[in-house]
């Protein structure tokens, strides 16, 4: 009956050209939320929502969701769509924020902000719910015009990141269907199954009833109360500590792993927010652009608010809370004997700079708090305020290793005094807020400040370390023999990135050594202080300032090399760099010319150094991504290792991220997942807007890892273990795009493959099973059409 009704109504639409107000009445938001224990709610939870998550959320989540249609929550679906793009790098003035659950609390408020419904908001009859609903019409359009059967779609399909988004309102649907008949949903992917289609259409016919997320368990609520009690104590020491914790964890997904909670499977996730209401009351979030903006109220409370959206990989940063973590925080911030005389101002000139705002908190406490979960700290700038951004990410190399300065290396109290003395040199672009003018001249100012700071830091270190301990590998934190955050690998995938624990792949071109002040400034530049809705100047100066911080991290690594090798490496890392940048590199970044105390025995000191550092953190280096960790046979592992031989221009033919599912020969072994990562080489990564001219294709290579890495797959392969020898042989023979096409003909699962959704389900099921806390819905907006 549903199908019959939909077909009849779809035909009527073309014939009549509806006046929706006349036929179905004026539009107004509807009450769609039903009680969790109702039949409608259970149908939504068990039948409808899994389809929406696995077929719709894969494209419609985060700021880069087409038409700002976020389908990862009931509230997001009801909010609807907006024609304005969040990612608009040319805007002269900052845009109004449209953050789910922050900038409006009701559908009516979203209507006032320009969002149009995708569900019928007129009379709630079966006919109106189909004919006057955008989602319903998009599903019917796909049924009427299935995806073409060709392997590769023609040029009428636009899969670029900034592709043409129509975002039709229901009043525009007739024209949309006539102009773009093939653009039903899911766009550019196979139609969902008839059963899934019928379930969604029946749900829409019934008025799209939805329900709230399941509440936390009683044990989780007890844990929430414990943490909220701690965070809202009134002493100045506690208030400053809580502010510091909030400004560093506001983008994380917090969960409890206390033994008494009995964590099994996927936990409830929470966000740390500032609320007008006290613990025990309904959270009333204080929505500011940045976490350190003035809350504009005399009293507020730090609260743990339940995450109400489907967890998507590209924004998911799980952070465990436990009794042990609480005691650790107390031992760092509360128990030491120090005095907080006053709370810092919320003025941007103070609040945007943590080295000023939190100067009365012990540096040791701050640094160790960030180091304890260093992956999360670095991940925040990759997954936090942005879902994509070439402008932000073309400031880093495609793969590099990260190490940290040992927090016990020096007297951190003296270091804090040094930071106080450098207040004028440590200002950050966020003090300009979201509308930055003259970004280039500002960068020159910041570059000079950075130069003054680095010269002062070098002088301080020379005075602090009489025996030059800071010029040995003892400088590097070893995780105290227990913490796997001691080393990280960062991968850039063009306009998105990943950070994982451990040293992945062969030795990289560059490495960073991050100190406290550098780690803190990266966070406040790219996480706490970054506004995705900011104007062009704000985004540009943020990217340009990150140049300075990257070079500082690289310089810290270079100081462990012999002096002559430092300059050789710099010359290779910054080929054809601008004259001003070269002057800055030679005169400021690497002015510290004191000889290293590391003893070298070969003609390749960088290789030796990376090997020494790898050995220093070996005890805490995880093996999650090692090919040796797969359950395939040793022979298969050897075949897979050969793929890492792919390099040069041949490697450049492959996409950034390829996800591979291998069906094991042993039927008792579950499907094995792998990621093939292409690492693009560059002459330098400090030139704006013209990345192509800086590419060094002959230096491209790949890294194959066990498991899934990244959130935005570009290609899928499906292989039987017995086929691995043939697959690897064909991979290593790829020299042209035609060769690559033949490879996909044999092993690829293209976006046009009729089995696409079945493959996707296998992939996601295994990913969530392997890593139930870390995993989230992947993003399919970057799947290639090749």
N, C-alpha and C positions, 0 to 999 in steps of 0.2 A: 504493500500500500504506500509506503514511504517513497519507494522508487517511482511508482506510478504517479503519485502526487507531484513529485519533483519534476518529472518529465513534462507533465501537463503544464505546470506553472512556468517552467523554463520556456516552453513554446509560447505561452501567453505573453511573456515579457517582450519577446521580439516583436510580436504583433501589435501590442497595445502601446508600449512606451509609457510606463506608469507615471501618474502624478501621485506620489506616495502619500502626501499629506491628505489628498482628497479621498484616496482609497482606504487608507489605514489609520488616518488621524495624525496629529502632530507627534513628533518624536520627543521622547523624554526617557531618561535613565530608568531602567527596570530593576526591581528587586529580584536578583537571581540566586542569592545565597540561601541555602536550605540547611536544616539541622543535619549534623553529621550522621545521626543514626537513622535518617529517613531512607526510604527505598531509592529516591532520586539521587541522594548524596552517595550512596553506596555504588550505584550505577556509574556515577561520574568518576568516583575514585578508582573503581576496579575495571571499568571498560573504556570510558571516554578519555580520562586523563593520560593513561599510558599511550594512547594513539597520538594525542596532542604533543606529549613530550618527545616521542620518538619519530614523529613525522613533521612536526611544526616547529618545535623549540630548536631543532637542529639548525634552523635559519633565523628564527625570531627570538633572540635573546640579547641582552646587553645594549649598549648605546648604538651599536652598528646594526641593530635589527632593521630590516627593510621597513620603511615608513614608520619607524619607531614603534612598531607593533610588537610588543613583548608578550609572548604567549606562555611564559614560564610561570604564570600565576593566574588565578581566577580574576584577580583585580586588574591584571595587565590585559587580559582578553577583553574584559568589560570596558577598560579605558579606551581601547581602540587604536587608531592610527593618526599620524600627523605627517604632513607633506614636508615639513622642515627637516633638514639633515643636521644631526648633531655634529658629525664630522664635516666641517666646512672651514678649511684652513685659510680662506681668504677674507673672512669677515673682519670688518674694521672695528666693530664693537662687540663685546661679549654678549652671548645669547642668554635668554632666560632659561633657567635650569628646568628640566622635565624628568626628574629622577623618581622612579617608582617608590611609593611609600614615604617619600620625603616632601615633594613639592606640591602634592595634593593628596587628600585622603579619601575623597569620594569621586565617583564617576562624574557627578554634576560639576565638580570643581575642575576636572580634566576637560569637560566640554568648554568651560570658560577659558581654558588655556589653548583651545584650538584643536583638540582631539575629536575625531569623528568616529562614530560607532561602527564596529564590524559585525555586531549582532543586531537583530531587529529591535528597535526601541519604540515601535508604534504598537497598535493593538496586537495582543499576543495570541493570534490565531495561527493554526498550522500554515495557512497560505501566506500570511504576512511574515511569519518567522523564516520562511524559505525565500519568498520573493523580495522581501525588504531587508535581507541580511547579507552583508558582503561575503562573509565566510561561506555561507551556503551557496551563493552564486559562484564563487571561485571554485568550489568543489564540483558543482554541476558543469561549469565551463571545462574543467579538466576531463570530466566524463565525456562530454560532447566532442572534445578535441584532445585525444590522448597524445602523449609524447611521440614524436616521429620515431620510426623504427631504425633509422640510420644510427651507426655507431657514434658518429661525430655530428653534432648539430650544426646547421649552417649559420652564417653570420647574422641572421636576424635575431639570434639569441645573444644577449649581452650579459656576460658573467664577470665583467670587470668590477672592482670594488666600488667604484663610483658610477655604477650602471644607472641607466634611465629608470627611475622609480616613478610609477604613475600614482600610486596611493589613492585609488578612486574612492570617493564616498558612495553611498548607495545611489544617490542621485546621478552619479557619473558612471554607474555600472553598465548601462546600456551602450554608451559610447565605447567604454573599455572593451566590452565583449565584441563589439564590431571591429574595433581597431586592432585588438590584440587577442584574437580568438585562441591562440595556442598558449596564452599566458595564465592559464588556470593554475591552481595550487595543488601540489607543490611545484613551484616554478622550476622549469628546467630539470626536473627529476621525474621518475616514473609515477604514474598514478598509484595511489594507495589501493590496497585490495578492496574488492567489492564488499567484503564483510566489514572492513574498517570504515569504508565510505558510508555504508548503511547505518552503522552505529553512530557516526558523527551526524548524519542527516536526521536520524531519529531524535538525537539529543537536541538538535537545532529546532526541529518541529515542536518539541516539548517546551521550547523557550530557553534552552541552554542553562538549565539549573546547575549550580556549582556549589561547592562547600569549602569551608576554611581548612587549612592544613590541620592535621591531627595535633593536639596539644602535647607538650612534653610529658614524660612520665613523672610520677610523684617523686622519685629519687632525683631526677634532673631538676625539678622545681626546688627541692631542698638545696641542691648544689647552687642553683641560681641565687637563692636567698643568701647563702653563705658568701658568695662572691660580691653580691650587691651590698651586703653589710660591710664587707671589708672596704670596698671602693668608695663608700660614702661616709666614712668616718671624718670627723670635723677638724682634726689637728691640721696645721699648715703643712706639716711634713706629709701627712696622708693626702691632703688635697693636691699638693704638687705632684706626688707620686701617681695618683689616679689620673691626673691630667696627662702626665707623660705616657702612661700605659694606654690611655684612650687614643692619643694622637698617633700611637704606633700600631694599634691593633684595630682601628676603626674599619678597615677594609677586610679583615680576616673573618673567616667562618669559625667561630669558637664552638667547641664541643667538650663534653666531660668524659674522662676516662677513669674516674675513680672506681676502685674495686667494688664499692658498695652499690654503684649504679648497675654493675653487671652488664657492661657494654657488649652487645651482640649485633652483628650486622651494621647497618647505617644508623648513626646517632642522630639526635636532633641538633641542628646547627643554630647558632645565635650570632647576632651582631651587637657589638658594644656601641651604645648610643648615649647621647645626652638627652635627658627628658625633663619636662616641667613637672612631672609627677614623681612621687616618692616610691620606693620599693613597696610592693603589695598592691599598688594601683595600676590601672591600665597605662601603658607607656604612651606618652605624648611627646614625640620626638621634636627636638629643637633642630630645625633644618637650616643649616648654614652652608655656604659654598665650601668652606674648608673647616677641618676639625678644630682649628685654633681660632676661628672667628668668634667675636664677642657673642655670647649667648643672649645678651640683652635681657637678662633677668637676674634679680638679686640672688636667687637660689635655684639650683638645678641638681639633677641626680644622674649618676652613671648607672645605666640599666642594661640588662641583657635582653634584647628583643629577639624573639624567634624569627628565623629566616622563613619567609612565606613563599619563596620562589623555588621552582625546580632547580636543583644544583646543576650548573653548567660548567664545564671544565675550564673555560676561558676566564672565569672570574672566581674560581674556587680555590681558596687558600685555607685549608683546615689548620686549626691551631688548638692543640689539646690543653684543656684546663684540668687540674687535678689538685689534690691536697698537697702533693709534692711540689707542684708549680707554685701554689700559694705560699708555701713555706719558703721557697726559693726567693720569691719576690719580697717577702718580709725580711729575709736575711740580707737582701741587697739594699732595700730602700728604707725600711722601718727600724730595724734593730741597730744599725750603726749610730754612733753618737755624733750627730751634727745638728745644726739649727737652720730652719727655714724662717727667715725674718719677715718675708712678705711674698705674696703671690705675684707672678709676673703679669704685666699688662697684656691686654688683647690687641693693642695697637699693632698693625702689621710690621712696623719697624722692629718690634720686639718679638711678637708671637711667631713670625715667619722664620725666625732664626733660633733653633733649639740651643745653640751654644751660648746664647744670651738668655733666652727664656728660662732654661733649666740650669742655670749656672750654680744654683744652691743645692742641687742634687749631686751626689758624688759621681764623678765621671766613671769610676769603676762600676758603680751600679748600673748606670745607663748603658755602658758598653757591653757588660756581661749579659744584661737583659736582651740586647739585640743579638749577641753572639749565640746565646742559648738556642735560638731558633733562627740562625742566620739565613737559611734557605727562605723562610717566610719573610724575613726582612728584605732580601733582594727580590723575592718573588712579587712583593707588593708593588714594585715599580714596573713590573712586567704585566701583572694581571690586575692591578688595582684600579686606577682611575681611567684606564683606556682599554678598549677591546681591540683596537688596532691603531697604528700610527707610524707610518714610514718616517715622518718628520722627527718623531721622538726616537725611533729605533735605528735609523741609519747612522747613529752616533756610536754604535758598537760593532765590533767584528762579528762574523758569523759563528765563531766558536772560540771561547777562551776559558782559561781556568782562573779560579778565584781563590786566594788565600787571605788570611787575616793576621793582623799584628797581634801577638800574644798580649792579653790584657794585663798580665803580671810582669811585663817587661820593665816598666818604669814606675816612678812615683806619680800616680795619677792625680794626686792633690796638686802637685806642682804643675802638671799638665793643665789642670783646670785654670790655674792662675795665668798660664800662657794664653789659653783661649780667651780669657777676659781681656788680656792686653791686646788681642787681635780682633776685637769686636768690630772695628770699622772695616777690616779686611775680609770678614766672613759673612757679609750680608748676602742675601739670596734674592733672585728675581721675583719671588712671590711677594716681596714687600711692595712691589708695584701693583699687586692684586691682579685682576683679570683683564684689564685694559692697559696694555703696555705700548707706549709710543717710543719711537726711535730705538728699536731693538739692537741695531748694529752699533750705534754709539754707546748704548748701554753695555754691550758686550765688551767693548774696548775698556770701559770703566771697570767691569768685573775682571777682565783679564789682568789689568794692572794691579787690582786688589789681590788677585790670586798670586801674582808674582811676588808681591810684598809679603804675603802670608807664607809662601813656600821658602823664601829666603830667611824669614824669621824662624820658621820651623827648623830649617837646617841648622841655624845657629844654636837654637835651643837644644837640638839633639846632640850636637857636638859638645855642648857644655854638660848635658845630662849623662852621656855615656862616655866616660873617659877611656874605657877599654874597647870601645867600638862594638859592643854586643849587638847593636842594632844593625850592623853590617855583616851579620852571620845568619845562618839558617835558624839560629835560636830565636830570631825575630818572629818566626812564624808560629802561630797557635796550632797546637797539635790536638785540639779537642779534649785536652786533659785525659787522653787515652780512652774516652767514653763517648764523646759527642761527635756524631757523624756529620754535623754541620761545618766541620773544620775545613772542608774543601768543597767547592761547587764548580759545576760547568754550566756556562751560559751559552745557549744557542740562539742565534737570531735567524728568523725565517722571513726575511724581507720586511714585512710590516707588523710582525708579531714575534714573540720570543718565548723561550722556556729556560728555566733554571732548575737543575737537579743536583742532588748531593753526589759527591764523588768526582773523580777526574775521568771523564768519559772520552774515549777515542785516543788516537795518537797524540803526541805532543802538539799543542797549538802554536800558532804564530805569535800570539801575545798572551800575557797573563797579568792579572792585577794582584796587588797586595793592598788590602784595605785596612786603614787605621780607623780609630773611633770617629774622628772629626769628618773623615771622608764618608763613612757609612751613614752618619747622621745627616750630612748635607745631601747625599743622594736621596734619602727618604723624604726630606723636606722639599727638595727640588721637584721630584717626580711623583710623589705620592701625596703627602700632606698639603703641599703648596701648589700642586698642578690642578688646573681647572680645564676639563675637556670642553667646557662651553666658553672658554676664554677667547679673546680676539687673536688675530694673526700674530701680533707682536708678542703676546704672552707665550704662545706656543713656540714661536721662533726663538725668543731669548732663552726659553727653557732648554731647547735643543742645543743652542750654542753654548750655554753655560755648562751643559753636560759634557761638552768637548773638554772643558777645563778639568772637570772631575775625573773623566776617563784618563786623561793624560797624567793626572796625579797618581791614580792607581797604577798605571803602567810604569811611571817613574819610580814608585816605591819598589817595584820588581826589578827595574833596571839597576838600582843602586847596589844590588847584590852581585852584579856582573862586573868584570874588569872595566875600567874607564873607557878604553878604546872600543870595547864591544858594545857599550851603551850607545855610543854615537853611530856605530854600524847598524845596530838594530833600529834606532830612531830613523836613520836614513831609509831603511827598507820599509818601515811601518808607515812613513809619511812621504812617499814618493809624490813629487809634483804638488806638494802642499803649498798654500799661499805663502808669500814672503812674510806677511805679518805673523802667521802661525809658526813659520820656521823660526823667526826671531824669538817668538815666545817660547818655543820648545828649547832652543839653545840657550836663551838668556835667563829663563825663569824656571821652567819645569826641571831641567837637568843641570842647573847650575851647581848643585851639590857634587863636587868632584872628589870628595874624600875616597881613597881606595877601599875596595871591598876587603873584608877579612875572610871571605870564603876562599878555600884553597882549591884550585883547578889543576887537573892533570892532563887535559886533552886540548885540542884546538877548537872544540865546540863547547864553550862554557855554558851557553844557554841550554843545550841539551843536558849537560851535567847538572845544572842548577835545577831544572825541572825534574830530573830524576831524583835529586836529593830531596826536593820538596815533596815529591810523590812518596818517597820512603818515609818522610817525617810524619805524614798523615795516614800511612798505610794501615795502621791498627784500627782506625775508625772509618776507613773507606768502604762504603757499602757495595754490594755486588748486584743490586737489583737490575741494572741495565747491561750487565756483562753477558755476552753470548754464551758463556760457559754455564749460565744459570738456566738455560732452556732445558726442557725435558726431551728434546730430540736426541737422536743417537750421536755418538762422537763423530761419526762419518759426516752426518748432516751439519754438525757444528763447524767442521773443517770446511765444508762447501760454503757455508754462510760467511765464514771469515774471509773468503776470497773476494767477496763483493767489496770489501774495504779497499781492494786494489784499484777500484775505479777512480780515476782522477783526470784532471786536465779538462780540455774542451769536451771530452766525452761525458764527464760527470755533469757538466753544465746543462746537458740536454734533459736531465732528470729534474723533477720538481723539487720544491723545498722539503716537503714531507710526504713520504709514501708509507701507508700502513699495509702490513702484510699479515695475512692469516694463513698459517700452515697447518694442514690436517696431518696429524702424526700417523705414521704407519702402524704404531701400536694403538689399537682402538680404545684402550683403557686410558690413554693420555688425551687430555682435553686440547682443543685448538690452541696452537701457540702463536702469540702475537709478537710482531717485530715492527720497528720503525727504521726506514732508510732516510737519513737526513743529508741533504746536499748542503755543503759549506761553500759559500761563494767568496772568492778572494777579491781584494780591492787594493789599488795603489795606496789609497788613504781613505779614511772615513770621516774626513773633516770638511768635505766640499758639499755645499748645499744644493739640492734640487737636480743634480746631474750625476746620479749614481752610475749610470751606464758608462760614462766616459772614464770612470775610475775602476771599472771591472778588470780583473786579471784572470781571464778564463783559463789560462794554462795552469793556474795554481788551484783551481777548484778541486775539491775532493768530497768524499762521502763518509758518513759514519753510520754503521748499522748497529742498532742496539736491540736488546731483548726487551719486549714490552712496548707499550705506547708512550711516546714522548711528544709533547705539543698538544694543541687543541684544535688546530685547523688543518685537517688532512687535505692534500691536493690530489692524491691518487690512491687507489686500492688495488692490491694484488691478492689473488686466492690461489694457493698452491698446495698440491699434495707432497708429502715428504719425499716420495719416490721420484718426483719431478725436479727436485732441487738441483741435481747435476745439470740438467738441461736448462733450467732457469738461470743458474749462475753463468753458464757458458754464453747464453744469449745476452744477459746483462753486460758482460764484459766485452761483447762485440758491438754494442750500440755506439754508433759513430755519427748517425744522422737522425733527424726527426722521423724519417721513414722507418729506420731500425727500431726506434722507440715505439712507433705505432704498431709494428709487428709484435713487439714484446707484449703490449697491451692486448693485442688480438688473442694471444695465447694465454695470458695470465691475468689480465686486468679486469676489474669490475668498474666499468665506466658509469657515468651518471645516467646513461641511457639503457643500461643493462636491466632487463626485466626482473632479474634476481637481485637488484640493488638493495631493496629493503630487507630481504631475507639475510643478505650478507651483512647489512648494517646491524641487524638485530643480533646476529652471531657475534659480531665484533663487540658491541656494547655489553652484551650479556657476559662475555668472558672478561672484559675490562673491569666491570663492576664486581665480578666474582673474585678476580685477582686482587683488587684494591678497593674494597667497599667504602673506605673513608676518603681516599684521594680522588676517586673517579667521579666524573660528571659528564653530562651530555656533551658530545663533540659538536663542533660548528662545521656545517657543510657549505658555507658561502664561498669557499675557496677551492672547491673541487673543480679540477680542470676539465675542459672539453677538448680532449686530444685523442 
